[in-house]
Amino acid sequence: MPESFLADAVLLNSEGREVARLEGLELSQQNAQALTQAVQQRWGQEVWLLHDGGLELRRRGVPARFEVQAEGGALLPDLPNARPWQRPGWRT
């Protein structure tokens, strides 16, 4: 029986506002590609990975962060030491 992994994700718009949280995403592999696919399946549209939440380093503490095209609610602060490409809106 193949091993599965669980992950959580927060979806942000380009302004850094939280759009949704997805909890208990089941992954067949513990990597960013499997995580992105699981989020896209659950969300139903394309998403952009900003930060994997430590998934690939086997460090879990924060949910993965994705940018989506949507209206959002509360503004979430940046992750500590986030690189420019890990922040919502960096592509613009």
Biopython code that builds the backbone (N, CA, C, O; Angstrom):
import numpy as np
from Bio.PDB.StructureBuilder import StructureBuilder

atoms = [
    (1, "MET", "N", (0.843, -1.188, 0.000)),
    (1, "MET", "CA", (0.000, 0.000, 0.000)),
    (1, "MET", "C", (0.882, 1.244, 0.000)),
    (1, "MET", "O", (1.725, 1.396, 0.884)),
    (2, "PRO", "N", (0.704, 2.142, -0.980)),
    (2, "PRO", "CA", (1.538, 3.341, -1.037)),
    (2, "PRO", "C", (1.272, 4.274, 0.137)),
    (2, "PRO", "O", (0.147, 4.394, 0.621)),
    (3, "GLU", "N", (2.340, 4.929, 0.579)),
    (3, "GLU", "CA", (2.228, 5.889, 1.679)),
    (3, "GLU", "C", (1.605, 7.184, 1.153)),
    (3, "GLU", "O", (1.889, 7.607, 0.033)),
    (4, "SER", "N", (0.760, 7.802, 1.966)),
    (4, "SER", "CA", (0.196, 9.095, 1.599)),
    (4, "SER", "C", (0.565, 10.119, 2.663)),
    (4, "SER", "O", (0.874, 9.774, 3.804)),
    (5, "PHE", "N", (0.526, 11.377, 2.266)),
    (5, "PHE", "CA", (0.908, 12.470, 3.141)),
    (5, "PHE", "C", (-0.238, 13.476, 3.186)),
    (5, "PHE", "O", (-0.990, 13.613, 2.221)),
    (6, "LEU", "N", (-0.364, 14.170, 4.296)),
    (6, "LEU", "CA", (-1.385, 15.212, 4.428)),
    (6, "LEU", "C", (-0.716, 16.576, 4.498)),
    (6, "LEU", "O", (0.343, 16.738, 5.104)),
    (7, "ALA", "N", (-1.349, 17.540, 3.876)),
    (7, "ALA", "CA", (-0.817, 18.900, 3.889)),
    (7, "ALA", "C", (-1.973, 19.892, 3.942)),
    (7, "ALA", "O", (-3.101, 19.570, 3.571)),
    (8, "ASP", "N", (-1.680, 21.085, 4.403)),
    (8, "ASP", "CA", (-2.643, 22.181, 4.450)),
    (8, "ASP", "C", (-2.127, 23.315, 3.575)),
    (8, "ASP", "O", (-0.920, 23.461, 3.378)),
    (9, "ALA", "N", (-3.050, 24.113, 3.054)),
    (9, "ALA", "CA", (-2.660, 25.240, 2.205)),
    (9, "ALA", "C", (-3.561, 26.431, 2.474)),
    (9, "ALA", "O", (-4.739, 26.279, 2.796)),
    (10, "VAL", "N", (-2.992, 27.610, 2.338)),
    (10, "VAL", "CA", (-3.762, 28.849, 2.391)),
    (10, "VAL", "C", (-3.642, 29.492, 1.011)),
    (10, "VAL", "O", (-2.557, 29.556, 0.433)),
    (11, "LEU", "N", (-4.776, 29.966, 0.495)),
    (11, "LEU", "CA", (-4.817, 30.589, -0.816)),
    (11, "LEU", "C", (-4.929, 32.094, -0.640)),
    (11, "LEU", "O", (-5.797, 32.582, 0.083)),
    (12, "LEU", "N", (-4.045, 32.825, -1.305)),
    (12, "LEU", "CA", (-3.985, 34.275, -1.189)),
    (12, "LEU", "C", (-4.189, 34.900, -2.556)),
    (12, "LEU", "O", (-3.837, 34.313, -3.579)),
    (13, "ASN", "N", (-4.762, 36.101, -2.562)),
    (13, "ASN", "CA", (-4.830, 36.823, -3.831)),
    (13, "ASN", "C", (-3.543, 37.627, -3.991)),
    (13, "ASN", "O", (-2.671, 37.574, -3.124)),
    (14, "SER", "N", (-3.416, 38.370, -5.087)),
    (14, "SER", "CA", (-2.170, 39.089, -5.368)),
    (14, "SER", "C", (-1.878, 40.207, -4.370)),
    (14, "SER", "O", (-0.759, 40.719, -4.332)),
    (15, "GLU", "N", (-2.860, 40.591, -3.567)),
    (15, "GLU", "CA", (-2.651, 41.610, -2.534)),
    (15, "GLU", "C", (-2.262, 40.999, -1.196)),
    (15, "GLU", "O", (-2.046, 41.727, -0.227)),
    (16, "GLY", "N", (-2.168, 39.659, -1.125)),
    (16, "GLY", "CA", (-1.814, 38.987, 0.115)),
    (16, "GLY", "C", (-2.991, 38.748, 1.033)),
    (16, "GLY", "O", (-2.805, 38.458, 2.214)),
    (17, "ARG", "N", (-4.202, 38.865, 0.510)),
    (17, "ARG", "CA", (-5.399, 38.628, 1.318)),
    (17, "ARG", "C", (-5.829, 37.171, 1.194)),
    (17, "ARG", "O", (-5.822, 36.588, 0.109)),
    (18, "GLU", "N", (-6.204, 36.603, 2.334)),
    (18, "GLU", "CA", (-6.604, 35.199, 2.361)),
    (18, "GLU", "C", (-7.932, 34.998, 1.632)),
    (18, "GLU", "O", (-8.919, 35.679, 1.910)),
    (19, "VAL", "N", (-7.935, 34.065, 0.706)),
    (19, "VAL", "CA", (-9.120, 33.715, -0.062)),
    (19, "VAL", "C", (-9.767, 32.469, 0.531)),
    (19, "VAL", "O", (-10.988, 32.410, 0.679)),
    (20, "ALA", "N", (-8.950, 31.471, 0.873)),
    (20, "ALA", "CA", (-9.477, 30.216, 1.422)),
    (20, "ALA", "C", (-8.349, 29.442, 2.085)),
    (20, "ALA", "O", (-7.167, 29.701, 1.859)),
    (21, "ARG", "N", (-8.754, 28.482, 2.913)),
    (21, "ARG", "CA", (-7.809, 27.520, 3.504)),
    (21, "ARG", "C", (-8.278, 26.130, 3.106)),
    (21, "ARG", "O", (-9.463, 25.806, 3.183)),
    (22, "LEU", "N", (-7.328, 25.327, 2.683)),
    (22, "LEU", "CA", (-7.603, 23.943, 2.325)),
    (22, "LEU", "C", (-6.837, 23.064, 3.298)),
    (22, "LEU", "O", (-5.610, 23.129, 3.369)),
    (23, "GLU", "N", (-7.559, 22.243, 4.044)),
    (23, "GLU", "CA", (-6.921, 21.414, 5.065)),
    (23, "GLU", "C", (-7.052, 19.947, 4.703)),
    (23, "GLU", "O", (-8.025, 19.530, 4.074)),
    (24, "GLY", "N", (-6.063, 19.177, 5.109)),
    (24, "GLY", "CA", (-6.097, 17.736, 4.912)),
    (24, "GLY", "C", (-5.982, 17.300, 3.464)),
    (24, "GLY", "O", (-6.621, 16.333, 3.050)),
    (25, "LEU", "N", (-5.171, 18.009, 2.692)),
    (25, "LEU", "CA", (-4.939, 17.610, 1.304)),
    (25, "LEU", "C", (-4.115, 16.323, 1.301)),
    (25, "LEU", "O", (-3.048, 16.264, 1.914)),
    (26, "GLU", "N", (-4.600, 15.312, 0.624)),
    (26, "GLU", "CA", (-3.895, 14.036, 0.589)),
    (26, "GLU", "C", (-2.961, 14.001, -0.613)),
    (26, "GLU", "O", (-3.384, 14.201, -1.751)),
    (27, "LEU", "N", (-1.676, 13.742, -0.341)),
    (27, "LEU", "CA", (-0.653, 13.723, -1.375)),
    (27, "LEU", "C", (-0.089, 12.312, -1.522)),
    (27, "LEU", "O", (0.094, 11.604, -0.532)),
    (28, "SER", "N", (0.181, 11.915, -2.746)),
    (28, "SER", "CA", (0.803, 10.615, -2.982)),
    (28, "SER", "C", (2.313, 10.679, -2.795)),
    (28, "SER", "O", (2.956, 9.663, -2.532)),
    (29, "GLN", "N", (2.875, 11.873, -2.932)),
    (29, "GLN", "CA", (4.304, 12.099, -2.733)),
    (29, "GLN", "C", (4.479, 13.377, -1.930)),
    (29, "GLN", "O", (3.648, 14.283, -1.993)),
    (30, "GLN", "N", (5.556, 13.439, -1.181)),
    (30, "GLN", "CA", (5.806, 14.615, -0.351)),
    (30, "GLN", "C", (6.690, 15.589, -1.132)),
    (30, "GLN", "O", (7.878, 15.742, -0.849)),
    (31, "ASN", "N", (6.063, 16.257, -2.142)),
    (31, "ASN", "CA", (6.807, 17.241, -2.922)),
    (31, "ASN", "C", (5.865, 18.340, -3.409)),
    (31, "ASN", "O", (4.644, 18.217, -3.318)),
    (32, "ALA", "N", (6.456, 19.410, -3.923)),
    (32, "ALA", "CA", (5.686, 20.587, -4.324)),
    (32, "ALA", "C", (4.752, 20.305, -5.493)),
    (32, "ALA", "O", (3.659, 20.867, -5.556)),
    (33, "GLN", "N", (5.163, 19.445, -6.418)),
    (33, "GLN", "CA", (4.317, 19.148, -7.571)),
    (33, "GLN", "C", (3.038, 18.434, -7.139)),
    (33, "GLN", "O", (1.950, 18.784, -7.597)),
    (34, "ALA", "N", (3.157, 17.443, -6.267)),
    (34, "ALA", "CA", (1.973, 16.731, -5.772)),
    (34, "ALA", "C", (1.074, 17.671, -4.974)),
    (34, "ALA", "O", (-0.151, 17.594, -5.066)),
    (35, "LEU", "N", (1.683, 18.550, -4.199)),
    (35, "LEU", "CA", (0.917, 19.522, -3.423)),
    (35, "LEU", "C", (0.148, 20.469, -4.338)),
    (35, "LEU", "O", (-1.038, 20.716, -4.123)),
    (36, "THR", "N", (0.817, 20.997, -5.351)),
    (36, "THR", "CA", (0.165, 21.913, -6.288)),
    (36, "THR", "C", (-0.995, 21.229, -7.004)),
    (36, "THR", "O", (-2.058, 21.828, -7.168)),
    (37, "GLN", "N", (-0.805, 19.994, -7.427)),
    (37, "GLN", "CA", (-1.871, 19.251, -8.099)),
    (37, "GLN", "C", (-3.065, 19.043, -7.173)),
    (37, "GLN", "O", (-4.213, 19.181, -7.597)),
    (38, "ALA", "N", (-2.798, 18.710, -5.910)),
    (38, "ALA", "CA", (-3.891, 18.490, -4.949)),
    (38, "ALA", "C", (-4.678, 19.787, -4.721)),
    (38, "ALA", "O", (-5.907, 19.764, -4.643)),
    (39, "VAL", "N", (-3.973, 20.910, -4.615)),
    (39, "VAL", "CA", (-4.646, 22.201, -4.417)),
    (39, "VAL", "C", (-5.484, 22.544, -5.648)),
    (39, "VAL", "O", (-6.633, 22.964, -5.515)),
    (40, "GLN", "N", (-4.921, 22.370, -6.837)),
    (40, "GLN", "CA", (-5.660, 22.683, -8.066)),
    (40, "GLN", "C", (-6.896, 21.806, -8.212)),
    (40, "GLN", "O", (-7.937, 22.281, -8.664)),
    (41, "GLN", "N", (-6.799, 20.538, -7.839)),
    (41, "GLN", "CA", (-7.966, 19.659, -7.900)),
    (41, "GLN", "C", (-9.053, 20.134, -6.943)),
    (41, "GLN", "O", (-10.224, 20.206, -7.315)),
    (42, "ARG", "N", (-8.668, 20.456, -5.717)),
    (42, "ARG", "CA", (-9.655, 20.883, -4.724)),
    (42, "ARG", "C", (-10.215, 22.262, -5.059)),
    (42, "ARG", "O", (-11.417, 22.487, -4.919)),
    (43, "TRP", "N", (-9.357, 23.196, -5.503)),
    (43, "TRP", "CA", (-9.765, 24.572, -5.768)),
    (43, "TRP", "C", (-10.492, 24.686, -7.102)),
    (43, "TRP", "O", (-11.385, 25.521, -7.248)),
    (44, "GLY", "N", (-10.124, 23.864, -8.068)),
    (44, "GLY", "CA", (-10.799, 23.861, -9.355)),
    (44, "GLY", "C", (-10.270, 24.865, -10.364)),
    (44, "GLY", "O", (-10.903, 25.101, -11.393)),
    (45, "GLN", "N", (-9.130, 25.451, -10.086)),
    (45, "GLN", "CA", (-8.499, 26.364, -11.028)),
    (45, "GLN", "C", (-7.005, 26.415, -10.779)),
    (45, "GLN", "O", (-6.507, 25.883, -9.786)),
    (46, "GLU", "N", (-6.300, 27.059, -11.689)),
    (46, "GLU", "CA", (-4.848, 27.143, -11.589)),
    (46, "GLU", "C", (-4.426, 27.937, -10.360)),
    (46, "GLU", "O", (-5.054, 28.932, -9.998)),
    (47, "VAL", "N", (-3.358, 27.483, -9.731)),
    (47, "VAL", "CA", (-2.789, 28.156, -8.560)),
    (47, "VAL", "C", (-1.287, 28.313, -8.777)),
    (47, "VAL", "O", (-0.696, 27.612, -9.598)),
    (48, "TRP", "N", (-0.682, 29.228, -8.043)),
    (48, "TRP", "CA", (0.750, 29.475, -8.145)),
    (48, "TRP", "C", (1.372, 29.268, -6.771)),
    (48, "TRP", "O", (1.037, 29.974, -5.820)),
    (49, "LEU", "N", (2.284, 28.294, -6.667)),
    (49, "LEU", "CA", (2.940, 28.000, -5.392)),
    (49, "LEU", "C", (3.882, 29.134, -5.009)),
    (49, "LEU", "O", (4.771, 29.504, -5.776)),
    (50, "LEU", "N", (3.680, 29.677, -3.822)),
    (50, "LEU", "CA", (4.563, 30.703, -3.279)),
    (50, "LEU", "C", (5.550, 30.089, -2.296)),
    (50, "LEU", "O", (6.738, 30.408, -2.325)),
    (51, "HIS", "N", (5.062, 29.209, -1.427)),
    (51, "HIS", "CA", (5.893, 28.613, -0.378)),
    (51, "HIS", "C", (5.284, 27.272, 0.011)),
    (51, "HIS", "O", (4.086, 27.196, 0.282)),
    (52, "ASP", "N", (6.085, 26.221, 0.042)),
    (52, "ASP", "CA", (5.538, 24.888, 0.316)),
    (52, "ASP", "C", (5.336, 24.593, 1.799)),
    (52, "ASP", "O", (4.950, 23.479, 2.154)),
    (53, "GLY", "N", (5.587, 25.562, 2.667)),
    (53, "GLY", "CA", (5.369, 25.374, 4.094)),
    (53, "GLY", "C", (6.348, 24.415, 4.743)),
    (53, "GLY", "O", (6.104, 23.936, 5.851)),
    (54, "GLY", "N", (7.451, 24.129, 4.070)),
    (54, "GLY", "CA", (8.448, 23.206, 4.607)),
    (54, "GLY", "C", (8.224, 21.766, 4.199)),
    (54, "GLY", "O", (8.922, 20.877, 4.687)),
    (55, "LEU", "N", (7.280, 21.511, 3.326)),
    (55, "LEU", "CA", (6.925, 20.148, 2.932)),
    (55, "LEU", "C", (8.118, 19.359, 2.414)),
    (55, "LEU", "O", (8.375, 18.251, 2.887)),
    (56, "GLU", "N", (8.846, 19.907, 1.457)),
    (56, "GLU", "CA", (9.953, 19.159, 0.854)),
    (56, "GLU", "C", (11.140, 19.001, 1.795)),
    (56, "GLU", "O", (11.955, 18.097, 1.607)),
    (57, "LEU", "N", (11.253, 19.850, 2.789)),
    (57, "LEU", "CA", (12.328, 19.718, 3.777)),
    (57, "LEU", "C", (11.898, 18.895, 4.978)),
    (57, "LEU", "O", (12.650, 18.734, 5.939)),
    (58, "ARG", "N", (10.665, 18.371, 4.909)),
    (58, "ARG", "CA", (10.075, 17.562, 5.993)),
    (58, "ARG", "C", (9.900, 18.367, 7.271)),
    (58, "ARG", "O", (9.857, 17.807, 8.367)),
    (59, "ARG", "N", (9.798, 19.694, 7.123)),
    (59, "ARG", "CA", (9.541, 20.584, 8.254)),
    (59, "ARG", "C", (8.141, 21.131, 8.092)),
    (59, "ARG", "O", (7.864, 21.843, 7.126)),
    (60, "ARG", "N", (7.276, 20.822, 8.994)),
    (60, "ARG", "CA", (5.890, 21.278, 8.904)),
    (60, "ARG", "C", (5.637, 22.240, 10.043)),
    (60, "ARG", "O", (5.950, 21.921, 11.190)),
    (61, "GLY", "N", (5.105, 23.356, 9.778)),
    (61, "GLY", "CA", (4.800, 24.322, 10.818)),
    (61, "GLY", "C", (3.786, 25.335, 10.346)),
    (61, "GLY", "O", (2.971, 25.831, 11.124)),
    (62, "VAL", "N", (3.844, 25.637, 9.066)),
    (62, "VAL", "CA", (2.895, 26.584, 8.487)),
    (62, "VAL", "C", (2.281, 25.939, 7.255)),
    (62, "VAL", "O", (2.915, 25.106, 6.607)),
    (63, "PRO", "N", (1.057, 26.317, 6.928)),
    (63, "PRO", "CA", (0.466, 25.787, 5.696)),
    (63, "PRO", "C", (1.207, 26.319, 4.475)),
    (63, "PRO", "O", (1.786, 27.404, 4.515)),
    (64, "ALA", "N", (1.184, 25.562, 3.411)),
    (64, "ALA", "CA", (1.740, 26.036, 2.147)),
    (64, "ALA", "C", (0.946, 27.249, 1.700)),
    (64, "ALA", "O", (-0.220, 27.403, 2.065)),
    (65, "ARG", "N", (1.572, 28.108, 0.912)),
    (65, "ARG", "CA", (0.900, 29.319, 0.429)),
    (65, "ARG", "C", (0.856, 29.312, -1.092)),
    (65, "ARG", "O", (1.841, 29.007, -1.765)),
    (66, "PHE", "N", (-0.315, 29.658, -1.610)),
    (66, "PHE", "CA", (-0.532, 29.716, -3.049)),
    (66, "PHE", "C", (-1.199, 31.032, -3.406)),
    (66, "PHE", "O", (-1.992, 31.572, -2.634)),
    (67, "GLU", "N", (-0.869, 31.543, -4.589)),
    (67, "GLU", "CA", (-1.561, 32.719, -5.100)),
    (67, "GLU", "C", (-2.628, 32.256, -6.083)),
    (67, "GLU", "O", (-2.382, 31.377, -6.909)),
    (68, "VAL", "N", (-3.814, 32.850, -5.988)),
    (68, "VAL", "CA", (-4.926, 32.535, -6.885)),
    (68, "VAL", "C", (-5.557, 33.834, -7.375)),
    (68, "VAL", "O", (-5.363, 34.898, -6.786)),
    (69, "GLN", "N", (-6.306, 33.727, -8.451)),
    (69, "GLN", "CA", (-7.058, 34.870, -8.969)),
    (69, "GLN", "C", (-8.427, 34.864, -8.299)),
    (69, "GLN", "O", (-9.308, 34.105, -8.703)),
    (70, "ALA", "N", (-8.618, 35.695, -7.286)),
    (70, "ALA", "CA", (-9.888, 35.743, -6.564)),
    (70, "ALA", "C", (-9.885, 36.943, -5.629)),
    (70, "ALA", "O", (-8.847, 37.548, -5.360)),
    (71, "GLU", "N", (-11.065, 37.266, -5.147)),
    (71, "GLU", "CA", (-11.198, 38.295, -4.119)),
    (71, "GLU", "C", (-10.850, 37.669, -2.774)),
    (71, "GLU", "O", (-11.086, 36.479, -2.565)),
    (72, "GLY", "N", (-10.295, 38.456, -1.868)),
    (72, "GLY", "CA", (-9.888, 37.906, -0.593)),
    (72, "GLY", "C", (-10.403, 38.679, 0.590)),
    (72, "GLY", "O", (-11.022, 39.732, 0.437)),
    (73, "GLY", "N", (-10.149, 38.160, 1.763)),
    (73, "GLY", "CA", (-10.599, 38.754, 3.009)),
    (73, "GLY", "C", (-9.451, 39.395, 3.760)),
    (73, "GLY", "O", (-8.917, 40.420, 3.336)),
    (74, "ALA", "N", (-9.070, 38.791, 4.879)),
    (74, "ALA", "CA", (-8.065, 39.358, 5.774)),
    (74, "ALA", "C", (-6.678, 39.315, 5.148)),
    (74, "ALA", "O", (-6.326, 38.373, 4.438)),
    (75, "LEU", "N", (-5.902, 40.351, 5.425)),
    (75, "LEU", "CA", (-4.527, 40.437, 4.959)),
    (75, "LEU", "C", (-3.653, 39.563, 5.851)),
    (75, "LEU", "O", (-3.652, 39.719, 7.072)),
    (76, "LEU", "N", (-2.910, 38.642, 5.240)),
    (76, "LEU", "CA", (-1.994, 37.792, 5.988)),
    (76, "LEU", "C", (-0.596, 38.392, 5.948)),
    (76, "LEU", "O", (-0.172, 38.882, 4.902)),
    (77, "PRO", "N", (0.122, 38.367, 7.052)),
    (77, "PRO", "CA", (1.495, 38.883, 7.028)),
    (77, "PRO", "C", (2.391, 37.949, 6.226)),
    (77, "PRO", "O", (2.104, 36.759, 6.099)),
    (78, "ASP", "N", (3.483, 38.497, 5.684)),
    (78, "ASP", "CA", (4.464, 37.680, 4.982)),
    (78, "ASP", "C", (5.084, 36.683, 5.951)),
    (78, "ASP", "O", (5.117, 36.909, 7.161)),
    (79, "LEU", "N", (5.570, 35.586, 5.404)),
    (79, "LEU", "CA", (6.330, 34.638, 6.209)),
    (79, "LEU", "C", (7.659, 35.278, 6.588)),
    (79, "LEU", "O", (8.194, 36.072, 5.814)),
    (80, "PRO", "N", (8.200, 34.958, 7.744)),
    (80, "PRO", "CA", (9.508, 35.506, 8.102)),
    (80, "PRO", "C", (10.555, 35.088, 7.063)),
    (80, "PRO", "O", (10.582, 33.936, 6.629)),
    (81, "ASN", "N", (11.396, 36.014, 6.677)),
    (81, "ASN", "CA", (12.486, 35.770, 5.725)),
    (81, "ASN", "C", (12.013, 35.311, 4.354)),
    (81, "ASN", "O", (12.770, 34.662, 3.632)),
    (82, "ALA", "N", (10.788, 35.629, 3.982)),
    (82, "ALA", "CA", (10.271, 35.231, 2.668)),
    (82, "ALA", "C", (11.042, 35.948, 1.572)),
    (82, "ALA", "O", (11.330, 37.141, 1.669)),
    (83, "ARG", "N", (11.366, 35.204, 0.536)),
    (83, "ARG", "CA", (12.021, 35.764, -0.638)),
    (83, "ARG", "C", (10.981, 36.531, -1.456)),
    (83, "ARG", "O", (9.786, 36.285, -1.293)),
    (84, "PRO", "N", (11.391, 37.439, -2.317)),
    (84, "PRO", "CA", (10.411, 38.198, -3.118)),
    (84, "PRO", "C", (9.450, 37.298, -3.890)),
    (84, "PRO", "O", (8.264, 37.612, -3.983)),
    (85, "TRP", "N", (9.931, 36.196, -4.441)),
    (85, "TRP", "CA", (9.074, 35.312, -5.231)),
    (85, "TRP", "C", (8.161, 34.430, -4.368)),
    (85, "TRP", "O", (7.371, 33.650, -4.899)),
    (86, "GLN", "N", (8.266, 34.552, -3.061)),
    (86, "GLN", "CA", (7.391, 33.816, -2.155)),
    (86, "GLN", "C", (6.271, 34.699, -1.627)),
    (86, "GLN", "O", (5.505, 34.287, -0.756)),
    (87, "ARG", "N", (6.176, 35.922, -2.158)),
    (87, "ARG", "CA", (5.159, 36.866, -1.712)),
    (87, "ARG", "C", (4.093, 37.025, -2.780)),
    (87, "ARG", "O", (4.411, 37.060, -3.969)),
    (88, "PRO", "N", (2.836, 37.120, -2.378)),
    (88, "PRO", "CA", (1.768, 37.329, -3.365)),
    (88, "PRO", "C", (2.005, 38.593, -4.174)),
    (88, "PRO", "O", (2.456, 39.609, -3.645)),
    (89, "GLY", "N", (1.698, 38.518, -5.458)),
    (89, "GLY", "CA", (1.819, 39.669, -6.327)),
    (89, "GLY", "C", (3.203, 39.893, -6.910)),
    (89, "GLY", "O", (3.403, 40.863, -7.641)),
    (90, "TRP", "N", (4.166, 39.028, -6.612)),
    (90, "TRP", "CA", (5.526, 39.259, -7.085)),
    (90, "TRP", "C", (5.632, 39.215, -8.602)),
    (90, "TRP", "O", (6.510, 39.862, -9.172)),
    (91, "ARG", "N", (4.761, 38.467, -9.266)),
    (91, "ARG", "CA", (4.849, 38.357, -10.727)),
    (91, "ARG", "C", (4.483, 39.660, -11.414)),
    (91, "ARG", "O", (4.955, 39.923, -12.520)),
    (92, "THR", "N", (3.647, 40.487, -10.782)),
    (92, "THR", "CA", (3.278, 41.757, -11.395)),
    (92, "THR", "C", (4.332, 42.794, -11.119)),
    (92, "THR", "O", (4.202, 43.938, -11.555)),
]
sb = StructureBuilder()
sb.init_structure("model")
sb.init_model(0)
sb.init_chain("A")
sb.init_seg("    ")
for serial, (resi, resn, name, xyz) in enumerate(atoms, 1):
    if name == "N":
        sb.init_residue(resn, " ", resi, " ")
    sb.init_atom(name, np.array(xyz, "f"), 0.0, 1.0, " ", f" {name:<3s}", serial, name[0])
structure = sb.get_structure()
